[in-house]
Amino acid sequence: DKAGYKHFMAKEIAEQPTVITNALDAYLTESGIALPEPGLDFRTLDRMSLVACGTAYYACMTAKYWFESLARLPVDIDVASEFRYREPPIPDRTVALFVSQSGETADTLAALRFCKGKAASVAAVVNVTESSIARESDLVLPIHAGTEIGVASTKAFTCQLVVLLILALKAAQDRGHLSDADLAERLVALRALPGLMNHALATEEPASALSRKLSEARDVLFLGRGAMYPLALEGALKMKEISYIHAEAYASGELKHGPIALIDEHVPVIVMAPRDALFDKTVSNMHEVMARGGRILLVSDQRGVADAGDGVWESLVLPEVDPFLAPILYALPAQLLAYHTAVAKGTDVDQPRNLAKSVTVE
Ligand code: F6R
């Protein structure tokens, strides 16, 4: 039931403040973080290995930034189809973590089976808790997104991010890198996220107007730095899978190492950049694009848009957010831009060509 929305994807985008609240309620207590049994003790770990496919892989890539910066825990990330055939060594003080909405993705399941008996523990971040991946894991971490029907993953992605972030905070606490007071402050910020998401959803009108312009493009580029780089990749994936517009993403700093050759007035460049510590670097990347006639669509906050100055083609303004939460909040405009671009093009949003919701073949 689409509950009055035109597509399941639109409904699922709009549900995010609610399902994120559910995920927070499941993991946060009055005083801290509670994981489902048997839990995870990060003090005994040296390394994490995060494995997934598609959008879930981009959630892992974002989580790497969190685990490494907050918990000082080294993280390897892999797409499952590469991981399983590479047969990587798994040191015994490693936790292997598999992220999958459906819990049935064949490559992810095969990678999990490869790790069993080698890793200290095998954990799964899943939406479907009665799935194969959940059944075969030592620890199941549900994301509480509710049923996701649209083939393009939206609310499952942000719920995966929230669960992974909570895990990174738990790791930081266990490993002595986060005081109780600092943890409490982060949890207050997390609790405010659904409210910020409501504000982000209020950009739907301008996002839809911009999308009409994007729908005329043949190619679109996405740029991001730091933890916004995986989000740029996710934005490009969403754009190509439902609108069929060719979309690529690059780490902003990589632009001058090749991709800048693609820039001309026909290629919109979507920059996901909150006004954070890396913002000035991103502004110089935007100038490189603009100097070559490129059109920048800047997704930022009020200060970011002001500091970017003149010359930006279009902008979309989000509320200010704690930098560590930005990849979660900025997922919403990425989804809205892809959705409305697809609607403007008249494609089958919920059931894009050649794609299946659950990929149970290799
Ligand atoms: C993209 C998308 C896919 C899935 C991927 C993994 O919107 O939905 O890229 O993320 O097929 O699926 P799960 O998470 O079910 O393992």
Boltz pocket constraint, residues with backbone or C-beta under 6 A from the ligand:
constraints:
  - pocket:
      binder: B
      contacts: [[A, 53], [A, 54], [A, 55], [A, 56], [A, 57], [A, 99], [A, 100], [A, 101], [A, 102], [A, 103], [A, 104], [A, 105], [A, 108], [A, 151], [A, 152], [A, 153], [A, 154], [A, 237], [A, 238], [A, 241], [A, 356], [A, 357], [A, 358], [A, 359]]
      max_distance: 6.0
